[in-house]
Amino acid sequence: MNSPLFASDMSDRAFDFLGAALNPETASAILSRGLGRRVEVIDFHMTRHKVGRRCLIEYDIREADGRTASVVGKARVKGTNTTAFDLLHELWNQGFNDAAQDAIHVPQPLGLIPALRMIGEACTGRKSRNSML
């Protein structure tokens, strides 16, 4: 498990709270609370980092039943973006979901993770790295 993008930007003190997000054991417990089900972080990768503003972490998780999935965590220094999460949830419920006939959809909102100032979304468009091994 590593995050080379973040390692190069460790001087970004605005993200000091993300230490827990980058520790698989701690992140597993926090994500489990936010997602409302027990999950285990088996890998992660920080894919975006806007210094002093926000970052994006892709987690590969194992569900309690053994299935693997990917979750995108969007964290903001200003705090959990509940407005964006509520809008995403509304769009998903109004038909902009995986069942949309025109294939126009938003990521499935999975949960709010306030301890990490993060919202969780289903990762679309790629397989979990672990499922490809």
N, C-alpha and C positions, 0 to 999 in steps of 0.2 A: 504494500500500500504506500503510495507516495503522492505527492502533489508538487511536481517540479515548478509549476507556474507560481504557486504561492511561496515556495522556498526562495525564489528569487526576489520576492517582495516582502520579506519578513519585517522590513522596516516600517510597514504600514501599521502603525500603532492603533489606528481606528478600528482594526479588526482583532484586537486583543481578545475579544469575547469568543472568537472562533476556535480557540484552542480545543474546546470540547468537540467541535464539529470535525476536527482532524484527528481525533482519538477514537478508533473504531469501537472500543468498549463503551466509552461514554456516549458517543454518537448513537450507538444502538439503543441505549436506554432512552435518550432524549427523543430520537425519531419514533420509537415505539409509542411513547406518550402522545406525540403530535399526530401520528398516523392512526392511532387508536387500535393498534394491534402489535403483537410482538414481532420484531424484526431483528436481524443481526446484520451489521455492516460487514461485508466480506471484502470490499474494495471501494476506493473512492478516487476521484480525480477532479481537481479544481480546473474548470475549463475557461473561466473568465474572471478577471479581477480588475475593477476600476478603482484605482487607489483612492482611499478615503471615502468611497461611496457604496459599492456593492460588489458581490461576487457570486459565482455560480459553481456549485459543487454537484457532481454526478456521483451518486452512491449506487453500488451494486449491493443488493440486500438479499438475504435468505429469509423467506417467510417461515412461520411455525410449521407449515406442512411440507417444507423442504423446497418449494418452488423458489426460483430466483427471479428477480425483477430489478429494474433500474428506477431510481427516484432522483429527480432534480431538485436540489435545494437552492432557492434564491434568497440570499441574505442581503440585508441593507444595514448600513451603519445607523441610519435614522430610526430603525426599528422594523418590526414585522409589518409588511405592507398588506394590511387587512383589506384595504379598498381594492387593490388589484386582485386579491384572492376572492373577494365577494363578486367582483365583476367576472372573473374567470369561471366561478361556480355558476353564476347566472347564465353566461353564454353556453356552458356545457349543458345545463338543464334545458335550455331553449333549442337544443338540436345541433349545436356546433360541437358534436362529439364524434366518437369513432364510427357511429352508425349513420353519419350524414351522407346522404346520397351523392352530393356534389363533392365529397371528400374535403370540404373546407371545415376545419375543426381547430379547436384550441386544446392544449394539453389538459388532461384530466386533473382537476385539483384534488389533492389527497389530504391535506391538513395544514394547520397553522402550527409552527414550531417556535413559539415566542422565546424560549430559552436560547435559541440561536439567531433570533431576529430574522426568521426564515419562513418562507412558505414552501410546501412540498407539492410537487407535480409529478405525474407519471412521465417517464422519459419516453418520447416517441421517436420513431425513425432510426433506432439502432438497437441491437441486441446487447444484453449484458456481456461485458468482456469475458466473464467467467463462463457464460453459457456457450461461448465459442471455443473453449478449450477442449 
